[in-house]
Amino acid sequence: MILDTLSAILLICGAFFSVTGAVGLFKFPDFFTRVHAASVTDSVVTLLIVAGLMLRTNFDLVTVKLFIMAVFLLLTGPTASHALAKSARHGGLLTLPESKASDEQSKERGS
């Protein structure tokens, strides 16, 4: 009963953080903050949901598979987010403060 309750709490917390990450994708102003929101919540959600699912198993081969899956996701998720942000930066995409500064410089030159 204690394991079921703890598992339910972890799964609910994982779902909550997943929803907050999705809201962050829509609410944040620029690409880099959106990638950051998705990356951070992705790691936390992976830990919470997989831990909650591990508590639901009989601690057998399924638990080992869930652990391997969690390690894989924790290694590849941040790596993919970093590669995405780095390629956007190399492609010339500016952060929000940088784009505001360049807009102000353009207005000063135009005046």
CORTA-V67520 format. One record per backbone hydrogen bond with DSSP energy under -0.5 kcal/mol. CO is the residue of the C=O (numbers start at 1). NH is the residue of the N-H. E is the energy in kcal/mol with one decimal. If there is no record, write none. Layout:
CO:NH:E  CO:NH:E
This chain:
1:5:-2.2  2:6:-2.6  3:7:-2.5  4:8:-2.4  5:9:-2.3  6:10:-2.3  7:11:-2.5  8:12:-2.4  9:13:-2.5  10:14:-2.4  11:15:-2.2  12:16:-2.4  13:17:-2.6  14:18:-1.9  15:19:-2.1  16:20:-2.3  17:21:-2.0  18:22:-1.8  19:23:-2.4  20:24:-2.1  21:25:-1.5  22:26:-0.9  23:26:-0.7  23:27:-2.3  24:28:-2.0  30:34:-1.7  31:35:-2.4  32:36:-2.0  33:37:-2.3  34:38:-2.3  35:39:-2.5  36:40:-2.6  37:41:-2.0  38:42:-1.7  39:43:-1.8  40:44:-2.0  41:45:-2.9  42:46:-2.0  43:47:-2.0  44:48:-2.5  45:49:-2.7  46:50:-2.1  47:51:-2.1  48:52:-2.3  49:53:-2.4  50:54:-2.5  51:55:-1.6  52:56:-0.6  53:56:-0.7  53:57:-0.6  54:57:-0.8  60:64:-1.4  61:65:-2.4  62:66:-2.4  63:67:-2.2  64:68:-2.5  65:69:-2.4  66:70:-2.4  67:71:-2.4  68:72:-2.3  69:73:-2.6  70:74:-2.5  71:75:-1.5  72:76:-2.5  73:77:-2.2  75:79:-0.7  76:80:-2.5  77:81:-2.2  78:82:-2.5  79:83:-2.4  80:84:-2.3  81:85:-2.5  82:86:-2.7  83:87:-2.2  84:88:-1.8  85:89:-2.2  86:90:-2.5  87:91:-1.4  88:93:-2.3  89:92:-1.3  95:99:-2.4  96:100:-2.1  97:101:-2.2  98:102:-2.2  99:103:-1.9  100:104:-2.1  101:105:-2.0  102:106:-1.9  103:107:-2.0  104:108:-2.1  105:109:-2.0  106:110:-1.7  107:111:-1.3
